[in-house]
Amino acid sequence: MHICIDVRGAKLYAGTGIGTYTMRLLENILAIDKENYYSLFWPNGGYEHLTNRENTKVVLFGERNKRFWDEYYLPKRLKRLKPDIFHLPQNGLGLPYKKYSRYIVTVHDLIPYTMPETCGKSYLDKFTTEMPFILDKSDLIITVSQYSKDDIIKYFNVPDEKIKVIYLAADSMFRYMNKDLAWDLLKHKYHYSTDYILYIGGFSPRKNVDGLLKAYRAIYKELPGRYDLMILGSSKDNHYEMKKKVKELGIEERVVFAGYIPYEHLPLFYNCASLFVYPSFYEGFGLPPLEAMTCGTPVITSNVTSIPEVVADGAILINPYNLDELAQAMYNVLTDTSLSQELSVRGIKRAYQFSWKKTALQTIQAYKEALER
């Protein structure tokens, strides 16, 4: 098969769930598949690691004037390349109107339909305008959880057999570390030495960081010893609103906004955390809880949408709309060593059921199935 994949999202959306998915899927497919030929649509620069394979060709796209590249250049290249399969991993956005091959899209979630108030207007308009066409034009739809599949069927009445669920995974660099070594590295690199509760995952209203702050305020004085609340992430979205909220709650001396942390350093922060909390209202999959579990960090997360499907019994599940329940769960883990240790073991066991190799193999199989339809 000649397979063309639009992997621009790996660079353009680096640090997001879609960016991570695109890059890890690409790396693992190319490591496994020596039989099929791949044409990869990539934005300018930083593609050298993709060109050292005989069965791979990189087609460069510009990063500006995206409409030109999507509406003119991409269809022109597909017409010339004549691939058997064209895969769009970033929710199918930018799918050509004309059919040049079998089309496969990965739809991660339907947040613009289920929680439109949490989306920016331009993205909301683009998503809701294009998605009906994308799902209709696609020969096969990949999604990342059974919950997301059910949402697609619910909102668009897509046939069940047209949708294939393929789970994501934590990157192989996320793993359990010796705690003394992890703390030595954290102190050396970031000059931080206080026990902490960790949150990673962005500041969109659907992430419920506001609820986490309130739950933390309710318990931090009751904990045995000092536990800061460390929040990682760049100063985008509602970052400054969160800082304002922290000041209003009177916990500014206990909440650490660490800012952007390089991806390769995240395992260090997971391993040193006493607890990872992820009280999101909606996830198509939700990678951060799985990453934390892989590192052996106790996890508290939401009992809604796809999250229970992913974490299973590897985490404590709470109602994200019930802040008393969240606060009590946090207190319980931080005051009960046996519970913390049990969660660590269960989390690692559950997380190791997922791998990017498995994701890649199932995606290659999906390409074969789409070609046979």
C-alpha positions in Angstrom: 0.0 0.0 0.0 1.0 3.6 -0.6 -0.2 5.5 2.5 -0.2 9.3 2.8 -0.5 10.8 6.3 -0.9 14.5 7.1 1.4 14.6 10.1 1.7 18.4 10.3 -0.1 18.3 13.7 2.9 16.5 15.2 4.8 19.8 15.0 2.1 22.4 14.8 0.2 21.0 17.9 3.3 19.8 19.8 2.5 19.5 23.5 -1.2 18.8 23.0 -2.9 15.5 23.0 -3.3 15.6 19.2 0.3 16.6 18.7 1.5 13.8 20.9 -0.8 11.2 19.2 0.4 12.2 15.7 4.1 12.1 16.6 4.0 8.8 18.6 1.8 7.1 16.0 4.1 8.1 13.2 7.3 7.1 15.0 5.9 3.6 15.8 4.3 3.0 12.4 7.6 3.8 10.7 9.6 1.6 13.2 7.3 -1.4 12.5 6.1 -1.2 8.9 8.8 -2.0 6.3 6.3 -3.3 3.6 4.1 -0.2 2.9 5.3 3.1 1.4 4.6 6.3 3.3 4.3 9.9 2.0 4.2 12.3 5.0 2.9 15.9 4.8 5.2 17.9 7.1 5.6 21.6 7.9 8.9 23.3 7.1 12.0 22.1 9.1 12.8 19.5 11.6 11.9 16.5 9.4 15.4 14.9 9.1 14.5 12.0 11.5 11.8 11.0 9.0 13.9 10.7 5.9 16.3 7.9 6.8 14.0 5.1 5.6 13.7 3.7 2.1 9.9 3.5 2.3 9.3 7.1 3.4 9.0 10.4 1.6 8.5 13.8 3.2 6.3 16.4 1.4 6.9 19.8 2.8 4.1 22.3 3.5 4.3 25.9 4.7 3.2 26.9 8.1 1.5 30.2 7.1 -1.5 30.8 5.0 -3.0 27.4 6.1 -6.0 27.9 3.9 -3.9 27.9 0.8 -2.1 24.7 1.8 -5.2 22.9 2.8 -7.5 24.0 -0.1 -5.1 24.1 -3.0 -1.7 22.5 -2.4 -2.9 19.4 -0.5 -5.5 18.2 -3.1 -2.9 18.9 -5.8 -0.3 16.7 -4.1 -2.8 13.9 -3.4 -3.8 13.9 -7.1 -0.2 13.6 -8.1 0.8 11.0 -5.5 -2.2 8.8 -6.0 -2.0 7.1 -2.6 -4.2 4.1 -1.6 -4.9 5.6 1.8 -4.9 9.2 3.0 -5.0 9.6 6.8 -5.8 12.8 8.6 -5.0 12.3 12.4 -6.2 15.8 13.6 -10.0 15.3 13.7 -10.1 15.2 9.9 -10.0 19.0 9.6 -8.8 20.0 6.1 -10.1 16.9 4.4 -10.4 17.6 0.6 -13.8 17.9 -0.9 -12.8 15.7 -3.9 -11.9 12.0 -3.4 -8.3 11.1 -4.4 -8.0 7.9 -2.4 -9.6 6.0 0.6 -9.9 8.5 3.4 -9.3 7.7 7.1 -9.7 10.3 9.8 -9.0 10.2 13.5 -11.7 12.0 15.5 -10.5 12.4 19.1 -13.6 13.9 20.6 -16.7 16.0 19.9 -16.1 18.7 22.5 -17.3 21.4 20.1 -20.7 19.6 20.2 -20.8 18.5 23.8 -19.2 21.5 25.5 -19.2 24.3 22.9 -18.8 27.0 25.6 -15.3 25.7 26.3 -14.1 26.3 22.6 -12.8 29.3 20.9 -15.3 30.7 18.3 -13.1 30.2 15.2 -12.3 26.6 16.1 -16.0 25.9 17.1 -17.2 27.3 13.7 -14.7 25.3 11.7 -15.3 22.1 13.6 -19.1 22.2 13.5 -19.1 23.3 9.8 -16.7 20.6 8.6 -17.4 17.6 10.8 -20.6 16.4 9.1 -18.8 16.4 5.7 -15.7 14.8 7.2 -17.6 11.9 8.7 -19.6 11.3 5.6 -16.6 11.5 3.2 -14.4 9.2 5.3 -14.1 5.5 4.4 -13.1 4.6 8.0 -13.1 6.6 11.2 -10.6 6.0 14.0 -11.4 7.2 17.4 -9.6 6.9 20.7 -12.2 5.5 23.1 -15.5 3.7 23.1 -17.0 6.8 24.7 -16.0 9.0 21.7 -17.3 6.3 19.3 -20.7 6.4 21.1 -20.7 10.2 20.8 -20.0 10.1 17.1 -22.9 7.6 16.6 -25.2 9.7 18.8 -24.6 13.0 17.1 -24.1 11.9 13.5 -25.8 8.5 13.2 -22.6 7.0 11.7 -22.8 3.2 11.2 -21.1 1.3 14.0 -18.9 -0.7 11.6 -17.4 2.5 10.1 -15.8 3.5 13.4 -12.8 1.7 14.8 -11.6 2.3 18.4 -7.8 2.4 18.8 -6.5 3.5 22.2 -3.6 5.8 22.8 -0.7 5.1 25.3 1.8 6.8 27.5 5.2 7.3 25.9 7.9 4.8 26.8 9.9 7.5 28.6 7.2 7.6 31.3 8.2 5.0 33.8 8.7 4.4 37.5 11.9 6.0 38.8 13.8 5.6 42.1 12.3 8.4 44.2 15.6 9.6 45.8 17.2 9.9 42.3 14.1 11.6 40.9 14.1 14.2 43.8 17.9 14.8 43.4 17.3 15.5 39.7 14.3 17.8 40.4 16.3 19.8 43.0 19.2 20.1 40.6 17.3 21.1 37.5 14.4 23.1 39.0 15.6 24.0 42.5 12.4 22.7 44.1 12.2 20.5 47.2 8.7 20.6 48.7 6.2 17.7 48.5 3.4 18.4 46.0 0.2 17.5 44.4 0.5 17.7 40.6 -1.8 18.8 37.8 -0.9 18.8 34.1 -3.5 19.3 31.3 -4.2 22.9 30.3 -6.5 25.6 31.6 -9.6 25.2 29.5 -12.8 25.5 31.6 -13.6 21.8 30.8 -10.4 20.9 32.7 -11.9 22.0 36.0 -8.8 23.6 37.4 -11.0 26.0 39.3 -12.6 23.1 41.1 -9.1 21.6 41.9 -8.0 24.9 43.5 -11.1 25.0 45.7 -10.8 21.4 46.7 -7.1 22.0 47.6 -8.0 25.1 49.7 -10.5 22.9 51.7 -7.8 20.4 52.8 -4.3 21.9 52.6 -4.2 23.1 56.2 -5.4 19.6 57.5 -2.7 17.6 55.8 0.2 16.2 57.8 3.1 18.3 56.5 3.3 20.7 53.6 2.0 19.7 50.2 2.0 22.4 47.6 -0.2 22.3 44.5 2.0 22.3 41.4 0.4 23.3 38.1 2.4 22.8 34.9 1.6 24.4 31.6 2.4 27.4 29.4 0.7 30.8 30.0 -2.1 30.3 27.5 -5.8 29.7 27.8 -7.1 30.8 31.2 -3.7 30.8 32.9 -3.9 34.3 34.2 -7.5 33.8 35.3 -6.2 30.9 37.4 -3.6 33.0 39.0 -6.2 35.6 39.9 -8.4 32.8 41.4 -5.5 31.5 43.5 -5.1 35.0 45.0 -8.8 35.3 45.7 -8.7 31.9 47.5 -5.8 33.0 49.6 -3.5 30.1 48.6 -0.9 31.9 46.4 1.9 30.8 48.7 1.0 27.2 48.2 0.2 27.0 44.5 3.2 26.8 42.2 2.6 27.7 38.5 5.8 26.1 37.1 5.0 27.2 33.5 6.1 25.3 30.4 8.2 22.2 31.1 9.9 20.4 28.3 8.1 17.2 27.4 11.1 15.0 28.2 11.2 16.4 31.8 7.6 15.5 32.6 8.4 12.0 33.9 10.5 13.7 36.6 7.6 15.8 37.8 5.2 12.8 37.7 7.6 10.6 39.7 8.2 13.2 42.4 4.5 14.0 42.9 2.8 12.6 46.0 -0.5 12.6 44.0 -1.7 13.5 40.5 -5.2 15.0 40.2 -7.1 15.4 37.0 -10.7 16.5 37.6 -11.7 17.1 34.0 -15.3 17.4 32.9 -14.8 15.8 29.5 -12.0 13.8 27.7 -12.0 11.9 24.5 -9.2 9.8 26.0 -7.1 11.8 28.6 -3.4 11.0 28.4 -2.1 12.7 31.6 -3.7 10.2 34.1 -2.2 7.3 32.1 1.2 9.0 32.1 1.0 9.5 35.8 -0.1 5.9 36.4 2.8 4.6 34.3 5.2 6.5 36.6 3.6 4.9 39.7 2.0 8.1 40.9 -1.3 7.7 42.7 -4.1 9.3 40.6 -7.4 10.8 41.3 -9.5 11.6 38.3 -13.1 12.0 37.0 -15.8 9.3 36.7 -17.2 10.8 33.6 -16.8 10.5 29.8 -13.9 8.3 28.6 -11.8 8.5 31.7 -13.1 5.4 33.6 -12.7 3.4 30.4 -9.0 4.3 30.3 -7.9 4.2 33.9 -10.3 1.4 35.1 -9.3 0.4 38.6 -5.9 2.1 38.4 -7.1 5.3 39.9 -9.7 6.8 42.3 -12.7 8.0 40.4 -14.6 11.0 41.7 -17.5 13.1 40.5 -15.8 16.3 39.2 -18.9 18.3 40.0 -18.7 17.4 43.7 -15.8 19.3 45.2 -16.3 17.8 48.6 -15.8 14.3 47.2 -12.7 15.5 45.4 -11.3 17.1 48.5 -12.0 14.0 50.6 -10.3 11.7 48.1 -7.2 14.0 48.0 -7.0 14.0 51.8 -7.5 10.2 52.0 -4.6 9.5 49.6 -2.2 11.9 51.3 -2.9 10.6 54.8 -3.1 6.9 54.1 0.2 5.3 53.0 -1.2 1.9 52.2 -3.9 3.5 50.0 -1.2 5.5 48.2 1.0 2.4 47.6 -2.0 0.3 46.4 -2.9 3.0 43.9 0.7 3.1 42.6 0.7 -0.6 42.0 -2.7 -0.7 40.4 -1.9 2.3 38.2 1.3 0.7 36.8 -0.5 -2.5 36.2 -3.3 -0.8 34.2 -1.1 1.5 32.3 1.1 -1.3 30.9 -2.0 -2.6 29.1 -1.5 0.2 26.6 1.4 0.8 24.2 2.1 2.9 21.1 3.3 -0.2 19.3 -0.1 -1.7 19.8 -1.7 1.6 18.6 0.5 1.5 15.5 -0.2 -2.1 14.7 -4.0 -1.6 15.0 -3.8 1.5 12.8 -1.9 -0.3 10.0 -4.6 -3.0 10.2 -7.2 -0.2 9.8 -5.4 0.9 6.7 -5.8 -2.6 5.3 -9.5 -2.8 6.2 -10.2 0.6 4.6 -8.5 -0.5 1.3 -10.6 -3.7 1.2 -13.9 -1.8 1.6 
